Amino acid sequence: MAARSHGDGSDRSDDGRELDGSDRSSGGALDTVTTGLPNPGRRWKRGERNIAFRITSVFVIPLFRWVSAYRWHGPNRLPEHGAFVLAPNHYTNIDPLVVGTAVWVSRRLPRFLAKASIFRVPVVGRLMTGMGQIPVERSGRTRLNDPLGGGRSLVEQGGAVIVYPEGTLTRDPDLWPMRGKTGAARIALENDVPLIPMAHWGTQRIMPRYSKRLHLFRQAHVDVIVGEPMDLSAYRGKPLDQQLLAEVTAELMAQITALVEQLRGEQAPAQRWDPSANNQKETGKFE
């Protein structure tokens, strides 16, 4: 059955029926697909979750576990212990909640570099601060005047930090990953921790790109795949100049794109989307 990618990110057969992950032809071996918890039997450490995380886990996590109907592809899972940088694709405003829930049910605390404006929202801002999320201003600066210092601090504590290497929602018309920025690569290399690519697909059925409307009363399958940690051995110990960081970032985006191809059962465009080459702004809506 032929499948076509549509501008809203959905996949439909030629007769117009929306396809789920089991209908799509594979762009690479997906191996096993499981539902439920990704790591059955994994437990939280005593005292690991503070009050802000506990509040979120009561009101937010159950909702997004239900509406997202996660399907875990392949054998790889997030590490149980130790610091790492997780680099997912980014194509809707609801991605952080969906990815954060995926990390939570893996029994790791999800922490992001997040827009500083979110921290100014009553109640939400206090929860974000309590959970240790890292505010980043539009200019790329954190409140500590260091765009990556917050991420380094989390890594030094043995935590996991989620960094969207695209820096914003993809501008690609068909929601493929676009060109990346170097923050995720820099944090991983500076701190000698794993850099793990990740991809998800299906979030656009919960909230389309730039939409303010959430579809919370119907389940939408969200397919998740975690890649192998990148082999950074050739780069460790070298000066972190722009050329090296750009090279690592290009490889990271290639690996994320390959994971998205597997989930979508399609091949990405040969040329990665670049906003500057298409006269698009780096921030704000463009549609």
Contacts in CASP RR format, 6 or more apart in sequence:
PFRMAT RR
TARGET T0000
AUTHOR 0000-0000-0000
METHOD contacts of the structure
MODEL  1
MAARSHGDGSDRSDDGRELDGSDRSSGGALDTVTTGLPNPGRRWKRGERN
IAFRITSVFVIPLFRWVSAYRWHGPNRLPEHGAFVLAPNHYTNIDPLVVG
TAVWVSRRLPRFLAKASIFRVPVVGRLMTGMGQIPVERSGRTRLNDPLGG
GRSLVEQGGAVIVYPEGTLTRDPDLWPMRGKTGAARIALENDVPLIPMAH
WGTQRIMPRYSKRLHLFRQAHVDVIVGEPMDLSAYRGKPLDQQLLAEVTA
ELMAQITALVEQLRGEQAPAQRWDPSANNQKETGKFE
1 13 0 8 1.000
1 14 0 8 1.000
1 19 0 8 1.000
1 23 0 8 1.000
2 13 0 8 1.000
2 14 0 8 1.000
3 11 0 8 1.000
3 12 0 8 1.000
3 13 0 8 1.000
3 19 0 8 1.000
3 23 0 8 1.000
3 24 0 8 1.000
3 25 0 8 1.000
3 265 0 8 1.000
3 266 0 8 1.000
4 11 0 8 1.000
4 12 0 8 1.000
4 14 0 8 1.000
5 11 0 8 1.000
5 174 0 8 1.000
5 264 0 8 1.000
5 266 0 8 1.000
6 12 0 8 1.000
7 173 0 8 1.000
7 174 0 8 1.000
7 175 0 8 1.000
8 204 0 8 1.000
8 208 0 8 1.000
9 91 0 8 1.000
9 174 0 8 1.000
9 175 0 8 1.000
9 204 0 8 1.000
9 208 0 8 1.000
10 18 0 8 1.000
10 204 0 8 1.000
10 205 0 8 1.000
11 18 0 8 1.000
11 19 0 8 1.000
11 24 0 8 1.000
11 264 0 8 1.000
11 266 0 8 1.000
12 18 0 8 1.000
12 19 0 8 1.000
13 19 0 8 1.000
13 23 0 8 1.000
20 221 0 8 1.000
21 71 0 8 1.000
21 221 0 8 1.000
21 223 0 8 1.000
21 263 0 8 1.000
22 33 0 8 1.000
24 264 0 8 1.000
24 265 0 8 1.000
24 266 0 8 1.000
25 265 0 8 1.000
26 262 0 8 1.000
26 265 0 8 1.000
27 261 0 8 1.000
27 262 0 8 1.000
27 264 0 8 1.000
27 265 0 8 1.000
27 266 0 8 1.000
27 267 0 8 1.000
28 261 0 8 1.000
28 262 0 8 1.000
28 265 0 8 1.000
29 262 0 8 1.000
30 73 0 8 1.000
30 74 0 8 1.000
30 225 0 8 1.000
30 262 0 8 1.000
30 263 0 8 1.000
31 73 0 8 1.000
31 74 0 8 1.000
31 75 0 8 1.000
32 73 0 8 1.000
32 74 0 8 1.000
32 75 0 8 1.000
33 71 0 8 1.000
33 72 0 8 1.000
33 73 0 8 1.000
33 74 0 8 1.000
33 223 0 8 1.000
34 71 0 8 1.000
34 72 0 8 1.000
35 69 0 8 1.000
35 70 0 8 1.000
35 71 0 8 1.000
35 72 0 8 1.000
36 70 0 8 1.000
36 72 0 8 1.000
36 105 0 8 1.000
37 105 0 8 1.000
38 70 0 8 1.000
38 72 0 8 1.000
38 77 0 8 1.000
38 78 0 8 1.000
38 102 0 8 1.000
38 105 0 8 1.000
38 106 0 8 1.000
38 224 0 8 1.000
39 77 0 8 1.000
39 78 0 8 1.000
39 80 0 8 1.000
39 106 0 8 1.000
39 107 0 8 1.000
42 80 0 8 1.000
42 106 0 8 1.000
42 107 0 8 1.000
43 107 0 8 1.000
44 107 0 8 1.000
48 109 0 8 1.000
49 57 0 8 1.000
49 109 0 8 1.000
50 130 0 8 1.000
50 131 0 8 1.000
51 130 0 8 1.000
52 126 0 8 1.000
52 127 0 8 1.000
52 129 0 8 1.000
52 130 0 8 1.000
52 131 0 8 1.000
52 132 0 8 1.000
53 109 0 8 1.000
53 131 0 8 1.000
55 127 0 8 1.000
56 127 0 8 1.000
56 131 0 8 1.000
57 104 0 8 1.000
60 97 0 8 1.000
60 101 0 8 1.000
61 101 0 8 1.000
61 104 0 8 1.000
61 105 0 8 1.000
63 216 0 8 1.000
64 97 0 8 1.000
64 98 0 8 1.000
64 101 0 8 1.000
65 101 0 8 1.000
65 105 0 8 1.000
66 219 0 8 1.000
67 206 0 8 1.000
67 215 0 8 1.000
67 216 0 8 1.000
67 218 0 8 1.000
67 219 0 8 1.000
67 220 0 8 1.000
68 98 0 8 1.000
68 101 0 8 1.000
68 102 0 8 1.000
68 203 0 8 1.000
68 206 0 8 1.000
68 219 0 8 1.000
68 220 0 8 1.000
68 221 0 8 1.000
68 222 0 8 1.000
69 219 0 8 1.000
69 220 0 8 1.000
69 221 0 8 1.000
69 222 0 8 1.000
70 101 0 8 1.000
70 102 0 8 1.000
70 105 0 8 1.000
70 221 0 8 1.000
70 222 0 8 1.000
70 223 0 8 1.000
70 224 0 8 1.000
71 221 0 8 1.000
71 222 0 8 1.000
71 223 0 8 1.000
71 224 0 8 1.000
72 224 0 8 1.000
72 225 0 8 1.000
73 223 0 8 1.000
73 224 0 8 1.000
73 225 0 8 1.000
73 262 0 8 1.000
73 263 0 8 1.000
74 225 0 8 1.000
76 225 0 8 1.000
76 226 0 8 1.000
76 227 0 8 1.000
76 228 0 8 1.000
77 106 0 8 1.000
77 226 0 8 1.000
78 84 0 8 1.000
78 86 0 8 1.000
78 103 0 8 1.000
78 106 0 8 1.000
78 108 0 8 1.000
78 160 0 8 1.000
78 196 0 8 1.000
78 226 0 8 1.000
79 108 0 8 1.000
79 160 0 8 1.000
79 194 0 8 1.000
80 107 0 8 1.000
80 108 0 8 1.000
82 158 0 8 1.000
82 159 0 8 1.000
82 160 0 8 1.000
82 193 0 8 1.000
83 154 0 8 1.000
83 155 0 8 1.000
83 156 0 8 1.000
83 157 0 8 1.000
83 158 0 8 1.000
83 159 0 8 1.000
83 160 0 8 1.000
83 161 0 8 1.000
83 191 0 8 1.000
83 193 0 8 1.000
84 159 0 8 1.000
84 160 0 8 1.000
84 188 0 8 1.000
84 193 0 8 1.000
84 194 0 8 1.000
84 195 0 8 1.000
84 196 0 8 1.000
84 229 0 8 1.000
85 155 0 8 1.000
85 160 0 8 1.000
85 161 0 8 1.000
85 162 0 8 1.000
85 163 0 8 1.000
85 184 0 8 1.000
85 187 0 8 1.000
85 188 0 8 1.000
85 193 0 8 1.000
85 194 0 8 1.000
85 195 0 8 1.000
85 196 0 8 1.000
86 99 0 8 1.000
86 103 0 8 1.000
86 160 0 8 1.000
86 161 0 8 1.000
86 162 0 8 1.000
86 163 0 8 1.000
86 196 0 8 1.000
86 198 0 8 1.000
87 162 0 8 1.000
87 163 0 8 1.000
87 164 0 8 1.000
87 165 0 8 1.000
87 184 0 8 1.000
87 195 0 8 1.000
87 196 0 8 1.000
87 197 0 8 1.000
87 198 0 8 1.000
87 252 0 8 1.000
87 256 0 8 1.000
88 95 0 8 1.000
88 99 0 8 1.000
88 162 0 8 1.000
88 164 0 8 1.000
88 197 0 8 1.000
88 198 0 8 1.000
88 199 0 8 1.000
88 200 0 8 1.000
88 256 0 8 1.000
89 166 0 8 1.000
89 170 0 8 1.000
89 177 0 8 1.000
89 198 0 8 1.000
89 199 0 8 1.000
89 200 0 8 1.000
89 256 0 8 1.000
89 257 0 8 1.000
89 259 0 8 1.000
89 260 0 8 1.000
90 164 0 8 1.000
90 166 0 8 1.000
90 167 0 8 1.000
90 168 0 8 1.000
90 169 0 8 1.000
90 170 0 8 1.000
90 177 0 8 1.000
91 169 0 8 1.000
91 170 0 8 1.000
91 175 0 8 1.000
91 203 0 8 1.000
91 204 0 8 1.000
91 209 0 8 1.000
92 169 0 8 1.000
92 203 0 8 1.000
92 204 0 8 1.000
92 206 0 8 1.000
92 207 0 8 1.000
92 208 0 8 1.000
92 209 0 8 1.000
92 211 0 8 1.000
93 169 0 8 1.000
93 207 0 8 1.000
93 209 0 8 1.000
93 210 0 8 1.000
93 211 0 8 1.000
94 203 0 8 1.000
94 206 0 8 1.000
94 207 0 8 1.000
94 214 0 8 1.000
95 164 0 8 1.000
95 200 0 8 1.000
95 203 0 8 1.000
96 112 0 8 1.000
96 114 0 8 1.000
96 162 0 8 1.000
98 200 0 8 1.000
98 203 0 8 1.000
98 206 0 8 1.000
98 222 0 8 1.000
99 110 0 8 1.000
99 162 0 8 1.000
99 198 0 8 1.000
99 200 0 8 1.000
100 110 0 8 1.000
100 112 0 8 1.000
100 162 0 8 1.000
101 110 0 8 1.000
102 200 0 8 1.000
102 222 0 8 1.000
102 224 0 8 1.000
103 109 0 8 1.000
103 110 0 8 1.000
103 160 0 8 1.000
103 162 0 8 1.000
104 110 0 8 1.000
108 159 0 8 1.000
108 160 0 8 1.000
109 131 0 8 1.000
109 159 0 8 1.000
109 160 0 8 1.000
110 160 0 8 1.000
110 162 0 8 1.000
111 131 0 8 1.000
111 132 0 8 1.000
111 133 0 8 1.000
111 134 0 8 1.000
111 151 0 8 1.000
111 154 0 8 1.000
111 159 0 8 1.000
111 160 0 8 1.000
111 161 0 8 1.000
111 162 0 8 1.000
112 133 0 8 1.000
112 134 0 8 1.000
112 161 0 8 1.000
112 162 0 8 1.000
112 163 0 8 1.000
113 134 0 8 1.000
113 136 0 8 1.000
113 142 0 8 1.000
113 150 0 8 1.000
113 151 0 8 1.000
113 161 0 8 1.000
113 162 0 8 1.000
113 163 0 8 1.000
113 164 0 8 1.000
114 128 0 8 1.000
114 133 0 8 1.000
114 134 0 8 1.000
114 135 0 8 1.000
114 136 0 8 1.000
115 135 0 8 1.000
115 136 0 8 1.000
115 138 0 8 1.000
116 135 0 8 1.000
116 136 0 8 1.000
116 137 0 8 1.000
116 138 0 8 1.000
116 142 0 8 1.000
116 143 0 8 1.000
117 138 0 8 1.000
118 124 0 8 1.000
118 125 0 8 1.000
118 128 0 8 1.000
118 135 0 8 1.000
119 125 0 8 1.000
119 128 0 8 1.000
119 129 0 8 1.000
119 133 0 8 1.000
119 135 0 8 1.000
128 135 0 8 1.000
132 154 0 8 1.000
134 142 0 8 1.000
134 150 0 8 1.000
134 151 0 8 1.000
134 154 0 8 1.000
134 161 0 8 1.000
135 142 0 8 1.000
135 143 0 8 1.000
136 142 0 8 1.000
136 147 0 8 1.000
137 143 0 8 1.000
138 283 0 8 1.000
140 147 0 8 1.000
141 147 0 8 1.000
142 148 0 8 1.000
142 149 0 8 1.000
142 150 0 8 1.000
144 150 0 8 1.000
147 183 0 8 1.000
148 183 0 8 1.000
148 186 0 8 1.000
148 187 0 8 1.000
148 190 0 8 1.000
151 161 0 8 1.000
151 163 0 8 1.000
151 187 0 8 1.000
152 187 0 8 1.000
152 190 0 8 1.000
152 191 0 8 1.000
154 160 0 8 1.000
154 161 0 8 1.000
155 161 0 8 1.000
155 187 0 8 1.000
155 191 0 8 1.000
155 193 0 8 1.000
156 191 0 8 1.000
161 187 0 8 1.000
163 183 0 8 1.000
163 184 0 8 1.000
163 187 0 8 1.000
164 184 0 8 1.000
165 180 0 8 1.000
165 181 0 8 1.000
165 183 0 8 1.000
165 184 0 8 1.000
165 185 0 8 1.000
165 249 0 8 1.000
165 252 0 8 1.000
165 253 0 8 1.000
165 256 0 8 1.000
166 177 0 8 1.000
166 178 0 8 1.000
166 179 0 8 1.000
166 180 0 8 1.000
166 181 0 8 1.000
166 253 0 8 1.000
167 180 0 8 1.000
167 181 0 8 1.000
168 282 0 8 1.000
168 283 0 8 1.000
168 284 0 8 1.000
169 209 0 8 1.000
169 210 0 8 1.000
170 176 0 8 1.000
170 177 0 8 1.000
170 178 0 8 1.000
170 273 0 8 1.000
171 178 0 8 1.000
171 273 0 8 1.000
171 275 0 8 1.000
171 278 0 8 1.000
171 280 0 8 1.000
171 286 0 8 1.000
172 178 0 8 1.000
172 269 0 8 1.000
172 273 0 8 1.000
173 273 0 8 1.000
174 269 0 8 1.000
175 204 0 8 1.000
175 209 0 8 1.000
176 257 0 8 1.000
176 260 0 8 1.000
176 268 0 8 1.000
176 269 0 8 1.000
176 272 0 8 1.000
176 273 0 8 1.000
177 253 0 8 1.000
177 256 0 8 1.000
177 257 0 8 1.000
177 260 0 8 1.000
177 268 0 8 1.000
177 272 0 8 1.000
178 272 0 8 1.000
178 273 0 8 1.000
178 274 0 8 1.000
178 275 0 8 1.000
179 253 0 8 1.000
179 272 0 8 1.000
179 273 0 8 1.000
179 274 0 8 1.000
179 275 0 8 1.000
180 249 0 8 1.000
180 250 0 8 1.000
180 252 0 8 1.000
180 253 0 8 1.000
181 249 0 8 1.000
182 242 0 8 1.000
182 245 0 8 1.000
182 246 0 8 1.000
182 248 0 8 1.000
182 249 0 8 1.000
183 245 0 8 1.000
183 249 0 8 1.000
184 195 0 8 1.000
184 249 0 8 1.000
184 252 0 8 1.000
185 195 0 8 1.000
185 245 0 8 1.000
185 248 0 8 1.000
185 249 0 8 1.000
185 252 0 8 1.000
186 240 0 8 1.000
186 245 0 8 1.000
187 193 0 8 1.000
188 194 0 8 1.000
188 195 0 8 1.000
188 230 0 8 1.000
188 232 0 8 1.000
189 195 0 8 1.000
189 232 0 8 1.000
189 235 0 8 1.000
189 236 0 8 1.000
189 240 0 8 1.000
189 245 0 8 1.000
189 248 0 8 1.000
190 240 0 8 1.000
192 236 0 8 1.000
194 229 0 8 1.000
194 230 0 8 1.000
195 229 0 8 1.000
195 230 0 8 1.000
195 232 0 8 1.000
195 248 0 8 1.000
195 252 0 8 1.000
196 226 0 8 1.000
196 227 0 8 1.000
196 228 0 8 1.000
196 229 0 8 1.000
196 230 0 8 1.000
197 226 0 8 1.000
197 227 0 8 1.000
197 230 0 8 1.000
197 252 0 8 1.000
197 255 0 8 1.000
197 256 0 8 1.000
197 259 0 8 1.000
198 224 0 8 1.000
198 225 0 8 1.000
198 226 0 8 1.000
198 227 0 8 1.000
198 256 0 8 1.000
198 259 0 8 1.000
199 224 0 8 1.000
199 225 0 8 1.000
199 256 0 8 1.000
199 259 0 8 1.000
199 260 0 8 1.000
199 262 0 8 1.000
199 263 0 8 1.000
200 222 0 8 1.000
200 223 0 8 1.000
200 224 0 8 1.000
200 225 0 8 1.000
200 263 0 8 1.000
201 222 0 8 1.000
201 223 0 8 1.000
201 260 0 8 1.000
201 263 0 8 1.000
201 264 0 8 1.000
202 220 0 8 1.000
202 221 0 8 1.000
202 222 0 8 1.000
202 223 0 8 1.000
203 220 0 8 1.000
203 222 0 8 1.000
205 215 0 8 1.000
205 220 0 8 1.000
205 221 0 8 1.000
206 214 0 8 1.000
206 215 0 8 1.000
206 216 0 8 1.000
206 220 0 8 1.000
206 222 0 8 1.000
207 213 0 8 1.000
207 214 0 8 1.000
207 215 0 8 1.000
209 287 0 8 1.000
210 285 0 8 1.000
210 287 0 8 1.000
223 263 0 8 1.000
225 259 0 8 1.000
225 262 0 8 1.000
225 263 0 8 1.000
227 255 0 8 1.000
227 259 0 8 1.000
230 248 0 8 1.000
230 251 0 8 1.000
230 252 0 8 1.000
230 255 0 8 1.000
232 248 0 8 1.000
235 244 0 8 1.000
235 247 0 8 1.000
235 248 0 8 1.000
238 244 0 8 1.000
253 272 0 8 1.000
257 268 0 8 1.000
257 272 0 8 1.000
260 268 0 8 1.000
261 267 0 8 1.000
261 268 0 8 1.000
275 281 0 8 1.000
275 282 0 8 1.000
275 286 0 8 1.000
276 282 0 8 1.000
280 286 0 8 1.000
END
